[in-house]
């Protein structure tokens, strides 16, 4: 087993907001791919992409899905340096690439999942629904239903990443926007990480019996997050190590520039919720930003690495 990390980089130039790969044999020690240069470039929409997710489908295909948003190209012009303008008018489509082998990728495709009532579609993620035999794509958006106020999480279903169901509300939080949803299954339960924008500010963990049903807050996780001292973390993504432990990566944005990037936390399981900060076990070649990790085979690891020698 090995691991692939699909991410972007914290840079003020357009090359940072592209698709990058990181590789690891154990999920702990990471290496850059392609000498730390982009694997895929966005040439549609805002010509910059962020918040990548990658999924391996049951028929062996891979899809990368990203927010169509470039601060380098548009923050000072189109959005007039105002995040409210981004929330209302940014990313109306998500960017998508498809591959059979993680090396050769299709042309970029723009996918419209919302309608005219949706603000920016942020930070997509994907989960396979074993019961329905389809894929749930979920993301955060502001919406006309509350006058583009606090963001909520929405979702659609697809079987082929070509046809998509009408978007529906997945969850909303009273008194706070929520963004950056990541959902995982373990032992028949579902665990949903979210970035809460207030009350508390920071990452929260919820547990539910079904993917789209009611969830409850994991108090042990909240206690661990309080120890961090502030809420400058976002973009949660998690994956299971070969040992069975779970690694949660949180994207730290509390300082400008290269000081930003992912921080690792480890837990024996998702239910316990006690994710302990564990930087001493990890090595990153540079500060990865908002992305997703998937398990890959040793053959896939070698294929990616050899292709970019």
C-alpha positions in Angstrom: 0.0 0.0 0.0 1.0 3.6 -0.6 -0.7 7.0 -0.6 -1.4 9.8 -3.1 -2.1 13.4 -1.9 -3.8 15.7 -4.4 -3.5 19.3 -3.3 -2.6 22.9 -4.2 0.1 25.2 -2.8 0.0 28.4 -0.8 1.5 30.8 -3.3 0.4 34.3 -4.5 1.1 33.4 -8.1 -1.3 31.5 -10.5 0.9 28.4 -10.5 0.0 27.7 -6.8 -3.7 27.3 -7.6 -3.2 24.2 -9.8 -3.2 20.4 -9.2 -0.2 19.0 -7.4 0.6 15.4 -6.3 2.4 14.2 -3.2 3.4 10.5 -2.7 4.1 8.5 0.4 4.8 4.8 1.1 3.5 4.9 4.7 1.3 8.0 4.9 3.9 9.7 7.2 6.9 10.6 5.1 5.9 12.5 2.0 7.7 13.4 -1.2 6.8 15.8 -4.0 6.0 14.7 -7.5 7.2 16.4 -10.7 9.8 18.4 -8.7 7.0 20.2 -6.9 5.5 21.6 -10.0 1.8 21.2 -11.1 0.5 17.9 -12.5 -2.5 19.5 -14.1 -3.2 23.1 -15.1 -6.6 24.8 -15.2 -7.3 26.4 -18.6 -11.0 27.0 -18.1 -13.1 29.2 -15.8 -10.8 31.3 -13.6 -7.7 29.3 -14.7 -7.0 28.4 -11.1 -8.3 25.5 -9.0 -8.3 24.9 -5.2 -9.6 22.4 -2.6 -9.1 19.2 -4.6 -10.6 15.9 -4.0 -9.9 12.6 -5.7 -12.0 9.4 -5.8 -11.4 5.9 -7.1 -14.6 4.6 -8.5 -15.8 1.0 -8.3 -15.0 0.5 -12.0 -11.4 1.6 -11.5 -11.5 5.2 -12.8 -10.2 8.2 -10.9 -11.8 11.6 -10.8 -10.3 14.8 -9.5 -12.8 17.5 -8.6 -11.9 21.1 -7.6 -13.2 24.5 -6.8 -12.9 26.8 -9.8 -11.4 29.8 -8.0 -8.2 31.8 -8.5 -7.3 34.4 -6.0 -4.1 35.2 -7.9 -6.1 36.0 -11.0 -9.3 37.5 -9.7 -9.1 38.6 -6.0 -8.0 42.2 -6.7 -10.1 42.6 -9.9 -13.2 40.5 -10.3 -13.9 40.2 -6.6 -12.6 43.7 -5.6 -10.7 42.2 -2.6 -13.9 41.2 -0.9 -14.5 37.7 0.3 -18.3 38.3 0.4 -18.1 38.8 -3.4 -16.4 35.5 -3.7 -18.9 33.8 -1.5 -21.8 35.2 -3.7 -20.3 35.1 -7.2 -17.3 32.7 -7.2 -17.1 29.1 -8.5 -20.4 28.4 -10.2 -19.0 25.2 -11.7 -16.6 22.6 -10.3 -13.6 21.5 -12.4 -13.2 17.8 -13.1 -10.5 15.5 -14.6 -10.7 11.8 -15.3 -8.0 9.1 -15.5 -7.7 5.3 -15.8 -4.1 5.2 -14.4 -3.3 8.3 -12.4 -0.8 9.4 -15.1 -2.8 10.3 -18.2 -5.7 12.6 -17.5 -8.7 13.8 -19.6 -9.2 17.4 -20.7 -10.6 19.6 -17.9 -14.4 19.5 -17.7 -16.6 22.2 -16.0 -19.5 20.7 -14.0 -22.5 22.8 -12.9 -24.1 21.2 -9.8 -26.1 24.1 -8.4 -28.5 26.6 -10.0 -29.0 30.4 -10.0 -29.8 30.3 -6.2 -26.3 29.0 -5.3 -23.4 31.2 -4.4 -19.8 29.9 -4.7 -19.5 26.1 -4.7 -16.5 25.4 -2.4 -14.4 22.4 -1.5 -16.1 19.4 -3.0 -15.6 15.9 -1.6 -16.9 12.5 -2.6 -18.2 9.4 -0.7 -19.5 6.1 -2.2 -22.9 5.1 -0.9 -22.8 1.3 -0.6 -26.6 1.1 -0.1 -27.6 3.1 -3.1 -24.6 2.1 -5.2 -23.8 5.7 -6.2 -21.6 8.5 -5.3 -22.4 11.5 -3.2 -20.6 14.8 -4.0 -20.9 17.3 -1.2 -19.7 20.9 -0.9 -20.3 24.2 0.9 -22.3 27.1 -0.5 -24.1 30.3 0.4 -27.6 30.3 -0.9 -30.6 32.5 -1.7 -32.7 30.7 0.9 -31.0 32.7 3.6 -30.0 35.7 1.5 -26.5 34.3 1.0 -25.7 34.4 4.7 -24.2 31.5 6.7 -22.9 28.7 4.3 -24.3 25.2 4.5 -23.4 21.8 3.0 -25.2 20.6 -0.1 -24.9 17.4 -2.1 -25.8 15.6 -5.3 -25.8 12.0 -6.3 -24.2 10.5 -9.4 -23.5 7.0 -10.8 -21.2 8.0 -13.6 -19.9 11.6 -12.9 -21.7 12.7 -16.1 -25.4 12.9 -14.9 -26.1 14.5 -11.5 -29.2 14.7 -9.4 -30.7 18.0 -8.4 -28.7 19.5 -5.5 -30.1 19.1 -2.0 -29.3 20.5 1.5 -27.2 18.0 3.5 -26.7 20.0 6.7 -26.8 23.5 8.3 -25.6 24.7 11.6 -27.5 27.2 13.8 -25.7 30.5 14.3 -22.7 29.6 12.1 -21.7 28.9 8.6 -20.1 25.5 7.9 -17.6 24.6 5.1 -15.1 22.0 4.0 -17.1 18.8 4.7 -15.3 15.4 4.7 -17.3 12.2 5.5 -16.0 8.7 6.2 -17.5 5.4 7.1 -16.2 3.1 9.9 -17.9 0.1 11.4 -21.3 1.0 10.0 -21.3 4.6 11.2 -20.5 7.8 9.4 -18.2 10.5 10.6 -18.4 14.1 9.3 -15.7 16.6 9.7 -16.7 20.3 9.2 -15.1 23.7 9.5 -17.4 25.7 11.8 -17.1 29.4 11.3 -18.4 30.2 14.8 -19.6 28.6 18.1 -17.0 27.1 18.1 -14.7 28.5 15.4 -12.6 25.6 14.1 -13.0 21.9 13.1 -15.9 19.9 14.5 -16.6 16.1 14.2 -20.1 14.7 14.0 -21.4 11.1 13.9 -24.5 9.6 12.2 -26.1 6.3 11.3 -26.7 7.3 7.7 -24.9 9.5 5.2 -27.6 12.1 4.8 -29.5 11.7 8.1 -29.1 13.3 11.5 -25.7 13.6 13.1 -24.5 14.3 16.7 -21.4 16.2 17.9 -18.4 14.2 19.1 -17.5 15.9 22.4 -14.1 14.2 22.8 -13.0 15.6 19.5 -14.1 19.1 20.5 -12.1 18.8 23.7 -9.0 18.0 21.7 -9.5 20.9 19.3 -9.8 23.3 22.2 -6.2 22.5 23.2 -5.1 24.1 19.9 -5.9 27.5 21.4 -7.5 29.0 18.2 -9.6 28.1 15.2 -7.2 28.8 12.4 -7.7 25.4 10.9 -9.8 24.3 7.9 -9.9 21.8 5.0 -10.1 18.6 7.1 -9.1 15.4 5.2 -8.6 11.9 6.8 -7.3 8.6 5.7 -6.5 5.3 7.4 -2.9 4.1 7.8 -1.9 0.5 7.3 -1.7 0.1 11.1 -5.4 0.9 11.3 -4.9 4.3 12.9 -6.6 7.3 11.3 -4.6 10.3 10.2 -6.5 13.6 10.1 -4.8 16.5 8.3 -6.0 20.0 9.1 -5.0 23.0 7.0 -3.5 25.7 9.2 -4.0 29.3 7.9 -3.1 31.3 11.0 0.0 32.9 9.5 0.7 34.4 6.1 2.6 32.6 3.2 4.7 29.5 3.5 3.9 29.0 7.2 0.5 27.8 6.2 -0.3 24.2 5.4 -1.4 20.9 6.7 -0.8 19.7 10.3 -1.3 15.9 11.1 -3.3 14.4 14.0 -3.6 10.7 14.8 -6.3 8.6 16.4 -6.9 4.9 16.9 -10.3 5.2 15.4 -12.9 7.8 14.3 -15.4 7.1 17.0 -13.1 7.9 19.9 -12.5 11.3 18.5 -9.2 11.8 20.3 -7.0 13.0 17.5 -3.6 13.9 18.9 -1.3 16.4 17.1 1.6 14.4 15.8 4.0 16.5 13.7 7.0 14.6 15.0 6.0 11.6 13.0 5.6 13.4 9.7 7.7 14.9 7.0 6.5 17.1 4.2 8.6 18.6 1.4 6.6 21.8 1.5 3.4 23.1 3.0 0.6 21.3 1.2 -2.8 23.1 1.0 -6.4 21.8 0.9 -6.6 18.4 -0.8 -7.4 14.8 -0.3 -5.4 11.6 0.3 -6.3 8.2 -1.2 -4.6 4.8 -0.8 -2.9 3.5 -3.9 -1.1 0.3 -4.8 2.7 -0.1 -5.0 2.3 -0.4 -8.7 0.4 2.8 -8.9 3.0 4.5 -6.7 5.8 3.4 -9.0 3.9 4.4 -12.2 3.4 8.0 -10.9 6.9 8.3 -9.7 8.5 6.9 -12.8 6.4 9.0 -15.1 7.7 12.2 -13.6 11.4 11.4 -13.3 
